[in-house]
Amino acid sequence: MMQNVHLAPETDDDDLYSGYNDYNPIYDTEELENDTGFQQAVRTSHGRRPPITAKIPSTAVTRPIATGYGSKTSLTSSMGRPMTGTIQDGVTRPMTAVRAAGFTKASLRGSAFDPLGQSRGPAPPLETKNEDSPEEKIRQLEKKVNELVEESCIANSCGDLKLALEKAKDAGRKERVLVRQREQVTTPENINLDLTYSVLFNLASQYSANEMYAEALNTYQVIVKNKMFSNAGRLKVNMGNIYLKQRNYSKAIKFYRMALDQIPSVHKEMRIKIMQNIGVTFIKTGQYSDAINSFEHIMSMAPNLKAGFNLILSYFAIGDREKMKKAFQKLIAVPLEIDEDDKYISPSDDPHTNLVIEAIKNDHLRQMERERKAMAEKYIMTAAKLIAPVIETSFAVGYDWCVEVVKASQYVELANDLEINKAITYLRQKDFNQAVDTLKMFEKKDSRVKSAAATNLSFLYYLENDFAQASSYADLAVNSDRYNPSALTNKGNTVFANGDYEKAAEFYKEALRNDSSCTEALYNIGLTYKKLNRLDEALDCFLKLHAILRNSAQVLYQIANVYELMEDPNQAIEWLMQLISVVPTDSKALSKLGELYDSEGDKSQAFQYYYESYRCFPSNIEVIEWLGAYYIDTQFCEKAIQYFERASLIQPTQVKWQLMVASCFRRSGNYQKALDTYKDIHRKFPENVECLRFLVRLCTDIGLKEVQEYATKLKRLEKMKEIREQRIKSGRDGSGGSRGKREGSAGSDSGQNSSASSKGERLNAKLRALPGTNEPYESSSNKEIDASYVDPLGPQIERPKTAAKKRIDEDDFADEELGDDLLPE
């Protein structure tokens, strides 16, 4: 019985579980790609043979059954394939049910576990970009066009309009090349319409900015007529703006209306802007009723400040008082849509809140709010000044109505400004008493208004030379608002008028510390330094002022005058040349140039400027005297006659000019005309000794009978003159002390005015030296000539400027601001 029992061998070589993880590499599908035979069979007809059906073995065939105790024999399935676990050709077919996924014996499988495919090596390099391909060229060209459009816009924003236009033209040329290349490579449907639109729109904008309106209109027409561009019709607004600039108002209205028709009603704000442009254009053409319809529609749909102001102007143009009042009330009621000032006041001591408030107190939004409020106040003040004189029987009643309306609105602080404007209107009508009474009403108001009113009162009293009252109200203005530069300037003016120049300079300096842009204070401190003979400091002040006011004639004159006082005639001449480039017909500046050239010895240049001064103002005695002396000096006595005749017309009581006319006739050889002139002088001035002496001499030379008559009169006059001189001499001996005092004071006065009279002295000396010493007209008394004309650039320029409180003084009757050019959405 034991002979049929077989024990399991104890050797390691006969393991029951050996070979379960082994499988034939033939069945490894992962390696089929590398199997040369398999790939060859797939590519040939062998791989396309139909499958062979396995024959079912006969049941009579005996199949050995292997047991765990016997040797293993290979078993085959009904399909002819080895069964799982059998050994075929030394390789065990794997038992997949017990094999771990992915884990096999590397020695039998032939490859390691590599789920990520890292054994295949690095990835192949990327394909290099072919820059010569048409697609790549198109992309690069499109990028260049976009860059040119951006550069054009940036140049325009920087103010370089020519560069912006050049960039826009270059972008247009490259865009056309891009379109042609794209048509050759792709279908027309792939053309970038947005790029074409932006290039054309930017080009039209740059043409308009450079005032090339015809080219801009042509470019806009290209965009508008192209049906492929959506929403291009709204660009007709820009075309309307161009026609408005060209004053072609009918076409401007036409294009505005076309744009209005093509813009849907959902774009409410854009439609309002276009209607506002239509209203402004109607004002330009004088069609005020149509303009009123446009602005009334705007004020009913979306009220704004510009439309309200233009509506008032339109009603003012047609003279409708009641409608003006209603329009003014509508303007007052326009909401500002800005935050109250209380928002910027810290309610607590929280440091975080204080930091936030400090940060937003002056940010861009706050600045925009201030600008909007200032614009609203400007419109309201201008409208009130415009309608106040016409809405009631008198301007005072009209101002009162405007003040009441403003007090009941959100602009209550403007009521006081309107009252001050009312006083200024009284000033323009020369009603000083009413102006003073109106301004005195503000003495019990708050400090700001009180300071403004007191400043204006000080200005009025200063103009009336009532320096005591001017100083009193200047003190009131300074005490009400210590930081009011106008009040400080007026206070300095009153001190300046009293001769205390050092103290006046202190007030002017304080005004400049409070407001560095107060040009009145800077100008007056320059005058003060001139009075104190601190010429270098005065020159610094005027040069600073010249940097602010480049074309101010007064400043240029003062700089030239300071250089003249510093004995630098070349610099004085240079600045006077700048002055006459600003005011070429100023006779005072031209005569000053002539005087400087005369002092330098340049007679031809001096004559040129003196003659120009005479041509601009032929009544200046000093200029006439110099021109007459110049012609006598150059031996052209005939030409000198016309100047001395004009001088005798200007000053008919001065015998000097008529004697000079007679002397010119005598020197030119016209003795008969000279005799007639002397006889005429003798009839007008019978006691003139010089005239009688020359009559005696002429009558003797010619042999006239009247010589004895004139000689008798001459002797009698000479005897009377001797008696008069003896009486004067005896009177001088008795009053020598007082006369010495008077001469001393006169000497001090003449010392102050030496520079002003030096020119007249030189001319008189020249005239005395021209003929012989025995000629009659040279012994005439050298009286100081009283000029009948005072040039504004002369004495008035030395007076300090008064700084009256400046108010709105625009009388503009149309708001010409247009809506911005519309951009495509």
TAZIPE-V307430 format. One record per backbone hydrogen bond with DSSP energy under -0.5 kcal/mol. CO is the residue of the C=O (numbers start at 1). NH is the residue of the N-H. E is the energy in kcal/mol with one decimal. If there is no record, write none. Layout:
co=CO nh=NH e=E
co=CO nh=NH e=E
This chain:
co=1 nh=4 e=-1.1
co=2 nh=5 e=-1.3
co=4 nh=6 e=-0.5
co=11 nh=14 e=-0.9
co=13 nh=15 e=-0.9
co=15 nh=18 e=-1.0
co=17 nh=20 e=-1.3
co=19 nh=22 e=-0.7
co=20 nh=95 e=-1.9
co=24 nh=27 e=-1.9
co=25 nh=28 e=-1.5
co=27 nh=29 e=-1.1
co=28 nh=31 e=-1.3
co=29 nh=32 e=-1.2
co=31 nh=34 e=-0.6
co=32 nh=35 e=-0.9
co=34 nh=36 e=-0.8
co=35 nh=39 e=-2.2
co=36 nh=40 e=-2.2
co=37 nh=41 e=-2.4
co=38 nh=42 e=-2.1
co=39 nh=43 e=-1.8
co=40 nh=44 e=-0.9
co=41 nh=47 e=-1.3
co=44 nh=47 e=-1.0
co=45 nh=48 e=-1.3
co=46 nh=49 e=-1.1
co=55 nh=57 e=-0.6
co=58 nh=61 e=-1.0
co=62 nh=64 e=-0.6
co=64 nh=66 e=-0.6
co=67 nh=70 e=-0.8
co=75 nh=83 e=-2.1
co=77 nh=80 e=-1.6
co=81 nh=77 e=-2.7
co=83 nh=86 e=-2.1
co=86 nh=88 e=-0.6
co=86 nh=93 e=-2.1
co=88 nh=91 e=-1.7
co=91 nh=88 e=-2.3
co=93 nh=85 e=-0.8
co=94 nh=96 e=-1.0
co=95 nh=98 e=-1.4
co=96 nh=99 e=-0.6
co=100 nh=103 e=-1.2
co=102 nh=104 e=-0.7
co=104 nh=106 e=-0.6
co=105 nh=109 e=-2.7
co=106 nh=110 e=-2.3
co=114 nh=117 e=-1.0
co=117 nh=120 e=-1.2
co=118 nh=121 e=-1.4
co=129 nh=131 e=-1.1
co=130 nh=133 e=-1.5
co=133 nh=137 e=-2.0
co=134 nh=138 e=-2.2
co=135 nh=139 e=-2.2
co=136 nh=140 e=-2.3
co=137 nh=141 e=-2.2
co=138 nh=142 e=-2.4
co=139 nh=143 e=-2.0
co=140 nh=144 e=-1.9
co=141 nh=145 e=-2.1
co=142 nh=146 e=-2.0
co=143 nh=147 e=-2.0
co=144 nh=148 e=-2.1
co=145 nh=149 e=-2.0
co=146 nh=150 e=-2.2
co=147 nh=151 e=-2.5
co=148 nh=152 e=-2.2
co=149 nh=153 e=-2.1
co=150 nh=154 e=-2.4
co=151 nh=155 e=-2.4
co=152 nh=156 e=-2.0
co=153 nh=157 e=-2.1
co=154 nh=158 e=-1.6
co=155 nh=160 e=-2.0
co=156 nh=159 e=-1.2
co=159 nh=161 e=-1.5
co=160 nh=164 e=-1.9
co=161 nh=165 e=-2.1
co=162 nh=166 e=-2.2
co=163 nh=167 e=-2.4
co=164 nh=168 e=-2.1
co=165 nh=169 e=-2.4
co=166 nh=170 e=-2.4
co=167 nh=171 e=-2.3
co=168 nh=172 e=-1.9
co=169 nh=173 e=-2.2
co=170 nh=174 e=-2.3
co=171 nh=175 e=-2.0
co=172 nh=176 e=-1.7
co=173 nh=177 e=-1.7
co=174 nh=178 e=-2.2
co=175 nh=179 e=-2.1
co=176 nh=180 e=-1.9
co=177 nh=181 e=-2.2
co=178 nh=182 e=-2.4
co=179 nh=183 e=-2.1
co=180 nh=184 e=-1.4
co=181 nh=185 e=-1.4
co=182 nh=186 e=-2.9
co=187 nh=190 e=-1.8
co=188 nh=191 e=-1.4
co=191 nh=193 e=-1.2
co=192 nh=196 e=-1.5
co=193 nh=197 e=-2.6
co=194 nh=198 e=-2.4
co=195 nh=199 e=-2.2
co=196 nh=200 e=-2.3
co=197 nh=201 e=-2.7
co=198 nh=202 e=-2.3
co=199 nh=203 e=-2.0
co=200 nh=204 e=-2.5
co=201 nh=205 e=-2.2
co=202 nh=206 e=-2.2
co=203 nh=207 e=-2.2
co=204 nh=208 e=-2.2
co=205 nh=209 e=-2.3
co=206 nh=210 e=-1.7
co=207 nh=212 e=-2.9
co=208 nh=211 e=-1.6
co=211 nh=213 e=-1.1
co=212 nh=216 e=-2.0
co=213 nh=217 e=-2.6
co=214 nh=218 e=-2.2
co=215 nh=219 e=-2.2
co=216 nh=220 e=-2.5
co=217 nh=221 e=-2.2
co=218 nh=222 e=-1.7
co=219 nh=223 e=-1.6
co=220 nh=224 e=-2.8
co=221 nh=225 e=-2.4
co=222 nh=226 e=-0.7
co=223 nh=226 e=-0.6
co=225 nh=227 e=-0.8
co=226 nh=229 e=-1.3
co=228 nh=230 e=-0.7
co=229 nh=232 e=-0.9
co=231 nh=234 e=-0.7
co=232 nh=235 e=-1.6
co=233 nh=236 e=-1.8
co=234 nh=237 e=-1.7
co=235 nh=238 e=-0.6
co=235 nh=239 e=-1.4
co=236 nh=240 e=-2.3
co=237 nh=241 e=-2.1
co=238 nh=242 e=-1.9
co=239 nh=243 e=-2.2
co=240 nh=244 e=-2.0
co=241 nh=245 e=-2.0
co=242 nh=246 e=-1.7
co=243 nh=248 e=-2.8
co=244 nh=247 e=-1.3
co=247 nh=249 e=-1.3
co=248 nh=252 e=-1.8
co=249 nh=253 e=-2.4
co=250 nh=254 e=-2.0
co=251 nh=255 e=-2.5
co=252 nh=256 e=-2.3
co=253 nh=257 e=-2.3
co=254 nh=258 e=-2.1
co=255 nh=259 e=-2.5
co=256 nh=260 e=-2.2
co=257 nh=261 e=-2.0
co=258 nh=262 e=-1.3
co=259 nh=263 e=-0.8
co=262 nh=264 e=-0.6
co=264 nh=267 e=-1.4
co=266 nh=268 e=-1.7
co=267 nh=271 e=-1.8
co=268 nh=272 e=-2.1
co=269 nh=273 e=-1.9
co=270 nh=274 e=-2.1
co=271 nh=275 e=-2.3
co=272 nh=276 e=-2.0
co=273 nh=277 e=-2.1
co=274 nh=278 e=-2.1
co=275 nh=279 e=-2.2
co=276 nh=280 e=-2.3
co=277 nh=281 e=-2.2
co=278 nh=282 e=-2.1
co=279 nh=283 e=-1.8
co=280 nh=284 e=-1.9
co=281 nh=285 e=-1.8
co=282 nh=286 e=-0.6
co=282 nh=287 e=-2.2
co=283 nh=286 e=-0.9
co=286 nh=288 e=-1.5
co=287 nh=291 e=-1.9
co=288 nh=292 e=-2.5
co=289 nh=293 e=-1.9
co=290 nh=294 e=-1.9
co=291 nh=295 e=-2.5
co=292 nh=296 e=-2.7
co=293 nh=297 e=-1.9
co=294 nh=298 e=-2.0
co=295 nh=299 e=-2.6
co=296 nh=300 e=-1.5
co=297 nh=301 e=-1.8
co=298 nh=302 e=-2.7
co=304 nh=308 e=-2.0
co=305 nh=309 e=-2.5
co=306 nh=310 e=-2.6
co=307 nh=311 e=-2.0
co=308 nh=312 e=-1.7
co=309 nh=313 e=-2.0
co=310 nh=314 e=-2.1
co=311 nh=315 e=-2.3
co=312 nh=316 e=-2.4
co=313 nh=317 e=-2.0
co=314 nh=318 e=-1.4
co=315 nh=319 e=-0.9
co=315 nh=320 e=-1.9
co=319 nh=321 e=-0.9
co=320 nh=324 e=-1.7
co=321 nh=325 e=-2.0
co=322 nh=326 e=-2.2
co=323 nh=327 e=-2.7
co=324 nh=328 e=-2.3
co=325 nh=329 e=-2.1
co=326 nh=330 e=-2.1
co=327 nh=331 e=-2.3
co=328 nh=332 e=-2.2
co=329 nh=333 e=-1.5
co=331 nh=334 e=-1.0
co=340 nh=343 e=-1.4
co=341 nh=344 e=-1.5
co=342 nh=345 e=-1.6
co=344 nh=346 e=-0.5
co=350 nh=354 e=-2.4
co=351 nh=355 e=-2.2
co=352 nh=356 e=-1.9
co=353 nh=357 e=-2.5
co=354 nh=358 e=-2.4
co=355 nh=359 e=-1.9
co=356 nh=360 e=-1.9
co=357 nh=361 e=-0.9
co=360 nh=363 e=-0.7
co=363 nh=367 e=-2.3
co=364 nh=368 e=-2.3
co=365 nh=369 e=-2.0
co=366 nh=370 e=-2.3
co=367 nh=371 e=-2.5
co=368 nh=372 e=-2.4
co=369 nh=373 e=-2.4
co=370 nh=374 e=-2.7
co=371 nh=375 e=-2.4
co=372 nh=376 e=-2.2
co=373 nh=377 e=-2.4
co=374 nh=378 e=-2.1
co=375 nh=379 e=-2.4
co=376 nh=380 e=-2.4
co=377 nh=381 e=-2.7
co=378 nh=382 e=-2.5
co=379 nh=383 e=-2.4
co=380 nh=384 e=-2.5
co=381 nh=385 e=-2.4
co=382 nh=386 e=-1.7
co=383 nh=387 e=-2.5
co=384 nh=388 e=-2.2
co=387 nh=390 e=-1.5
co=387 nh=391 e=-2.0
co=388 nh=392 e=-0.5
co=394 nh=398 e=-2.0
co=395 nh=399 e=-2.7
co=396 nh=400 e=-2.1
co=397 nh=401 e=-2.1
co=398 nh=402 e=-2.1
co=399 nh=403 e=-2.6
co=400 nh=404 e=-2.2
co=401 nh=405 e=-2.1
co=402 nh=406 e=-2.4
co=403 nh=407 e=-2.4
co=404 nh=408 e=-1.2
co=406 nh=409 e=-1.7
co=411 nh=414 e=-1.9
co=412 nh=415 e=-1.4
co=413 nh=417 e=-0.6
co=414 nh=418 e=-2.1
co=415 nh=419 e=-1.8
co=416 nh=420 e=-2.1
co=417 nh=421 e=-2.2
co=418 nh=422 e=-1.9
co=419 nh=423 e=-1.7
co=420 nh=424 e=-2.1
co=421 nh=425 e=-2.2
co=422 nh=426 e=-1.8
co=423 nh=427 e=-1.7
co=424 nh=428 e=-2.0
co=425 nh=429 e=-1.5
co=426 nh=431 e=-2.8
co=427 nh=430 e=-1.9
co=430 nh=432 e=-1.1
co=431 nh=435 e=-1.8
co=432 nh=436 e=-2.7
co=433 nh=437 e=-2.6
co=434 nh=438 e=-2.5
co=435 nh=439 e=-2.2
co=436 nh=440 e=-2.2
co=437 nh=441 e=-0.8
co=438 nh=441 e=-0.6
co=439 nh=442 e=-1.5
co=440 nh=443 e=-1.4
co=441 nh=444 e=-0.6
co=442 nh=445 e=-1.5
co=446 nh=450 e=-2.6
co=447 nh=451 e=-2.5
co=448 nh=452 e=-1.9
co=449 nh=453 e=-2.6
co=450 nh=454 e=-2.6
co=451 nh=455 e=-2.0
co=452 nh=456 e=-1.9
co=453 nh=457 e=-2.3
co=454 nh=458 e=-2.5
co=455 nh=459 e=-2.0
co=456 nh=460 e=-2.2
co=457 nh=461 e=-2.5
co=458 nh=462 e=-1.9
co=459 nh=463 e=-1.9
co=460 nh=464 e=-1.4
co=461 nh=466 e=-2.6
co=462 nh=465 e=-1.5
co=465 nh=467 e=-1.3
co=466 nh=470 e=-2.2
co=467 nh=471 e=-2.4
co=468 nh=472 e=-2.1
co=469 nh=473 e=-2.6
co=470 nh=474 e=-1.9
co=471 nh=475 e=-2.2
co=472 nh=476 e=-1.9
co=473 nh=477 e=-2.3
co=474 nh=478 e=-2.3
co=475 nh=479 e=-2.7
co=476 nh=480 e=-1.9
co=477 nh=481 e=-2.0
co=481 nh=484 e=-1.6
co=483 nh=485 e=-0.9
co=484 nh=488 e=-1.9
co=485 nh=489 e=-2.2
co=486 nh=490 e=-2.3
co=487 nh=491 e=-2.2
co=488 nh=492 e=-2.3
co=489 nh=493 e=-2.0
co=490 nh=494 e=-2.0
co=491 nh=495 e=-1.9
co=492 nh=496 e=-2.5
co=493 nh=497 e=-2.4
co=494 nh=498 e=-1.0
co=495 nh=500 e=-1.8
co=496 nh=499 e=-1.6
co=499 nh=501 e=-1.5
co=500 nh=504 e=-2.0
co=501 nh=505 e=-2.3
co=502 nh=506 e=-1.4
co=503 nh=507 e=-1.7
co=504 nh=508 e=-2.2
co=505 nh=509 e=-2.3
co=506 nh=510 e=-2.1
co=507 nh=511 e=-2.2
co=508 nh=512 e=-2.0
co=509 nh=513 e=-2.0
co=510 nh=514 e=-1.9
co=511 nh=515 e=-2.1
co=515 nh=518 e=-1.7
co=517 nh=519 e=-1.4
co=518 nh=522 e=-1.6
co=519 nh=523 e=-2.5
co=520 nh=524 e=-2.5
co=521 nh=525 e=-2.2
co=522 nh=526 e=-1.3
co=523 nh=527 e=-1.8
co=524 nh=528 e=-2.3
co=525 nh=529 e=-2.2
co=526 nh=530 e=-1.7
co=527 nh=531 e=-2.2
co=528 nh=532 e=-1.9
co=529 nh=534 e=-2.9
co=530 nh=533 e=-1.4
co=533 nh=535 e=-1.1
co=534 nh=538 e=-2.1
co=535 nh=539 e=-2.7
co=536 nh=540 e=-2.0
co=537 nh=541 e=-2.0
co=538 nh=542 e=-2.3
co=539 nh=543 e=-2.4
co=540 nh=544 e=-2.2
co=541 nh=545 e=-2.3
co=542 nh=546 e=-2.1
co=543 nh=547 e=-1.5
co=544 nh=548 e=-0.9
co=545 nh=549 e=-3.4
co=548 nh=550 e=-0.8
co=549 nh=552 e=-1.2
co=551 nh=553 e=-0.6
co=552 nh=556 e=-2.0
co=553 nh=557 e=-2.3
co=554 nh=558 e=-2.3
co=555 nh=559 e=-2.2
co=556 nh=560 e=-2.1
co=557 nh=561 e=-2.6
co=558 nh=562 e=-2.4
co=559 nh=563 e=-2.2
co=560 nh=564 e=-1.9
co=561 nh=565 e=-2.3
co=562 nh=566 e=-1.9
co=563 nh=568 e=-2.6
co=564 nh=567 e=-1.5
co=568 nh=572 e=-2.0
co=569 nh=573 e=-2.7
co=570 nh=574 e=-2.1
co=571 nh=575 e=-2.4
co=572 nh=576 e=-2.1
co=573 nh=577 e=-2.1
co=574 nh=578 e=-1.5
co=575 nh=579 e=-1.8
co=576 nh=580 e=-2.4
co=577 nh=581 e=-1.0
co=578 nh=582 e=-1.0
co=579 nh=582 e=-0.8
co=579 nh=583 e=-2.8
co=583 nh=586 e=-1.6
co=585 nh=587 e=-0.8
co=586 nh=590 e=-1.9
co=587 nh=591 e=-2.6
co=588 nh=592 e=-2.1
co=589 nh=593 e=-2.0
co=590 nh=594 e=-2.2
co=591 nh=595 e=-2.4
co=592 nh=596 e=-2.3
co=593 nh=597 e=-2.5
co=594 nh=598 e=-2.2
co=595 nh=599 e=-2.3
co=596 nh=600 e=-1.4
co=597 nh=602 e=-2.4
co=598 nh=601 e=-1.0
co=601 nh=603 e=-1.3
co=602 nh=606 e=-2.1
co=603 nh=607 e=-2.9
co=604 nh=608 e=-2.0
co=605 nh=609 e=-2.1
co=606 nh=610 e=-2.5
co=607 nh=611 e=-2.6
co=608 nh=612 e=-1.9
co=609 nh=613 e=-2.2
co=610 nh=614 e=-2.4
co=611 nh=615 e=-2.3
co=612 nh=616 e=-2.0
co=613 nh=617 e=-2.4
co=617 nh=620 e=-1.0
co=619 nh=621 e=-0.8
co=620 nh=624 e=-2.3
co=621 nh=625 e=-2.7
co=622 nh=626 e=-2.0
co=623 nh=627 e=-2.4
co=624 nh=628 e=-2.4
co=625 nh=629 e=-2.3
co=626 nh=630 e=-2.2
co=627 nh=631 e=-2.1
co=628 nh=632 e=-2.0
co=629 nh=633 e=-2.5
co=630 nh=634 e=-1.8
co=631 nh=636 e=-3.6
co=632 nh=635 e=-1.4
co=636 nh=640 e=-1.2
co=637 nh=641 e=-1.1
co=638 nh=642 e=-0.6
co=639 nh=643 e=-0.7
co=640 nh=644 e=-2.0
co=641 nh=645 e=-2.5
co=642 nh=646 e=-1.8
co=643 nh=647 e=-2.1
co=644 nh=648 e=-2.1
co=645 nh=649 e=-1.4
co=646 nh=650 e=-2.0
co=647 nh=651 e=-2.6
co=649 nh=652 e=-0.5
co=651 nh=654 e=-1.5
co=653 nh=655 e=-0.8
co=654 nh=657 e=-0.7
co=654 nh=658 e=-0.6
co=655 nh=659 e=-2.2
co=656 nh=660 e=-1.7
co=657 nh=661 e=-1.7
co=658 nh=662 e=-2.2
co=659 nh=663 e=-2.3
co=660 nh=664 e=-2.1
co=661 nh=665 e=-1.9
co=662 nh=666 e=-2.2
co=663 nh=667 e=-2.6
co=664 nh=668 e=-1.7
co=665 nh=670 e=-2.1
co=666 nh=669 e=-1.2
co=669 nh=671 e=-1.5
co=670 nh=674 e=-1.9
co=671 nh=675 e=-2.9
co=672 nh=676 e=-2.4
co=673 nh=677 e=-2.0
co=674 nh=678 e=-2.4
co=675 nh=679 e=-2.4
co=676 nh=680 e=-2.1
co=677 nh=681 e=-2.2
co=678 nh=682 e=-2.5
co=679 nh=683 e=-1.9
co=680 nh=684 e=-1.6
co=681 nh=685 e=-3.4
co=685 nh=688 e=-1.6
co=687 nh=689 e=-0.7
co=688 nh=692 e=-1.5
co=689 nh=693 e=-2.4
co=690 nh=694 e=-1.9
co=691 nh=695 e=-1.9
co=692 nh=696 e=-2.5
co=693 nh=697 e=-2.0
co=694 nh=698 e=-2.6
co=695 nh=699 e=-2.8
co=696 nh=700 e=-2.0
co=697 nh=701 e=-2.2
co=698 nh=702 e=-2.5
co=699 nh=703 e=-2.3
co=699 nh=704 e=-2.3
co=704 nh=707 e=-0.9
co=705 nh=708 e=-1.0
co=706 nh=710 e=-2.1
co=707 nh=711 e=-2.2
co=708 nh=712 e=-2.2
co=709 nh=713 e=-2.0
co=710 nh=714 e=-2.1
co=711 nh=715 e=-2.3
co=712 nh=716 e=-2.2
co=713 nh=717 e=-2.3
co=714 nh=718 e=-2.5
co=715 nh=719 e=-2.5
co=716 nh=720 e=-2.2
co=717 nh=721 e=-2.3
co=718 nh=722 e=-2.1
co=719 nh=723 e=-2.2
co=720 nh=724 e=-2.4
co=721 nh=725 e=-2.2
co=722 nh=726 e=-2.3
co=723 nh=727 e=-2.1
co=724 nh=728 e=-2.2
co=725 nh=729 e=-2.5
co=726 nh=730 e=-2.5
co=727 nh=731 e=-2.2
co=728 nh=732 e=-1.9
co=729 nh=733 e=-1.6
co=730 nh=734 e=-1.1
co=731 nh=735 e=-1.0
co=733 nh=736 e=-0.6
co=735 nh=739 e=-1.9
co=736 nh=740 e=-2.2
co=737 nh=741 e=-2.0
co=738 nh=742 e=-2.4
co=739 nh=743 e=-2.8
co=740 nh=744 e=-2.1
co=741 nh=745 e=-2.4
co=742 nh=746 e=-2.7
co=743 nh=747 e=-2.4
co=744 nh=748 e=-2.0
co=745 nh=749 e=-2.1
co=746 nh=750 e=-2.9
co=747 nh=751 e=-2.0
co=748 nh=752 e=-1.5
co=749 nh=753 e=-1.5
co=751 nh=754 e=-0.8
co=753 nh=757 e=-1.8
co=754 nh=758 e=-1.2
co=757 nh=761 e=-2.1
co=758 nh=762 e=-2.2
co=759 nh=763 e=-2.1
co=760 nh=764 e=-2.5
co=761 nh=765 e=-2.5
co=762 nh=766 e=-2.2
co=763 nh=767 e=-2.6
co=764 nh=768 e=-2.2
co=765 nh=769 e=-1.6
co=766 nh=770 e=-0.8
co=767 nh=771 e=-0.6
co=772 nh=775 e=-1.3
co=775 nh=778 e=-1.1
co=775 nh=779 e=-0.5
co=776 nh=779 e=-1.4
co=777 nh=780 e=-0.7
co=781 nh=783 e=-1.7
co=785 nh=787 e=-0.9
co=789 nh=791 e=-0.6
co=791 nh=794 e=-2.5
co=791 nh=796 e=-0.5
co=794 nh=797 e=-1.0
co=795 nh=798 e=-1.3
co=796 nh=799 e=-1.2
co=802 nh=804 e=-0.8
co=814 nh=816 e=-0.9
